[in-house]
Amino acid sequence: MKTKTAFSLIAAANLIFCSAGFAAGAKTHEVTGTVLETTPTKIVVQKEGNHHLRDERDED
C-alpha cells in the first residue's frame, strides 16, 4: 500500500512540473522565407506563394 501511495505522489508531482514547463510557452521562434519589410515594430516575411507572415516585435 505504501508503494502505491509513493508512486502516486511521484506521478502527481511529475505531472505538475511537466505542465508548468509547457505553460511557460516559447519566447522565440524561427521563420524561413524572403524578408519583405522590417521596421522597429514588425517584420514581414514572404512564405510559399503569396502568403505573408507579419510578426509584431518589441523594440528591445
C-alpha positions as a Markdown table, in Angstrom:
| # | Residue | x | y | z |
|---|---|---|---|---|
| 1 | Met | 0.0 | 0.0 | 0.0 |
| 2 | Lys | 2.9 | 2.4 | 0.8 |
| 3 | Thr | 4.4 | 1.7 | -2.6 |
| 4 | Lys | 1.2 | 2.7 | -4.4 |
| 5 | Thr | 0.9 | 5.9 | -2.4 |
| 6 | Ala | 4.6 | 6.8 | -3.0 |
| 7 | Phe | 4.2 | 6.1 | -6.7 |
| 8 | Ser | 1.0 | 8.1 | -6.9 |
| 9 | Leu | 2.7 | 11.1 | -5.3 |
| 10 | Ile | 5.7 | 10.9 | -7.6 |
| 11 | Ala | 3.4 | 10.6 | -10.7 |
| 12 | Ala | 1.3 | 13.6 | -9.5 |
| 13 | Ala | 4.5 | 15.7 | -8.9 |
| 14 | Asn | 5.8 | 14.8 | -12.3 |
| 15 | Leu | 2.6 | 15.8 | -14.0 |
| 16 | Ile | 2.5 | 19.2 | -12.2 |
| 17 | Phe | 6.1 | 20.0 | -13.0 |
| 18 | Cys | 5.8 | 19.0 | -16.7 |
| 19 | Ser | 2.6 | 21.0 | -17.0 |
| 20 | Ala | 4.3 | 24.1 | -15.6 |
| 21 | Gly | 7.1 | 23.8 | -18.2 |
| 22 | Phe | 4.6 | 23.7 | -21.1 |
| 23 | Ala | 2.6 | 26.6 | -19.7 |
| 24 | Ala | 5.6 | 28.9 | -19.8 |
| 25 | Gly | 5.5 | 28.8 | -23.6 |
| 26 | Ala | 8.2 | 29.7 | -26.1 |
| 27 | Lys | 9.7 | 33.2 | -26.2 |
| 28 | Thr | 11.4 | 32.8 | -29.5 |
| 29 | His | 10.6 | 31.2 | -32.9 |
| 30 | Glu | 12.3 | 30.8 | -36.3 |
| 31 | Val | 10.6 | 31.7 | -39.6 |
| 32 | Thr | 12.1 | 30.9 | -43.0 |
| 33 | Gly | 11.3 | 32.9 | -46.2 |
| 34 | Thr | 12.1 | 36.1 | -48.0 |
| 35 | Val | 12.2 | 39.2 | -45.8 |
| 36 | Leu | 10.0 | 41.8 | -47.4 |
| 37 | Glu | 10.0 | 44.6 | -44.8 |
| 38 | Thr | 11.5 | 45.4 | -41.4 |
| 39 | Thr | 10.6 | 48.2 | -39.1 |
| 40 | Pro | 11.2 | 48.8 | -35.4 |
| 41 | Thr | 7.8 | 47.2 | -34.7 |
| 42 | Lys | 7.4 | 44.5 | -37.3 |
| 43 | Ile | 9.0 | 42.0 | -39.7 |
| 44 | Val | 7.1 | 40.9 | -42.8 |
| 45 | Val | 8.3 | 37.6 | -44.4 |
| 46 | Gln | 7.0 | 36.0 | -47.7 |
| 47 | Lys | 6.1 | 32.4 | -47.3 |
| 48 | Glu | 5.1 | 29.9 | -50.1 |
| 49 | Gly | 3.1 | 31.6 | -52.9 |
| 50 | Asn | 1.6 | 34.9 | -51.9 |
| 51 | His | 1.3 | 34.2 | -48.2 |
| 52 | His | 2.9 | 36.8 | -46.0 |
| 53 | Leu | 3.7 | 36.4 | -42.3 |
| 54 | Arg | 3.7 | 39.6 | -40.3 |
| 55 | Asp | 5.4 | 39.4 | -36.9 |
| 56 | Glu | 5.0 | 42.2 | -34.4 |
| 57 | Arg | 8.0 | 42.8 | -32.2 |
| 58 | Asp | 9.2 | 44.8 | -29.2 |
| 59 | Glu | 11.8 | 47.5 | -29.8 |
| 60 | Asp | 14.1 | 45.7 | -27.3 |
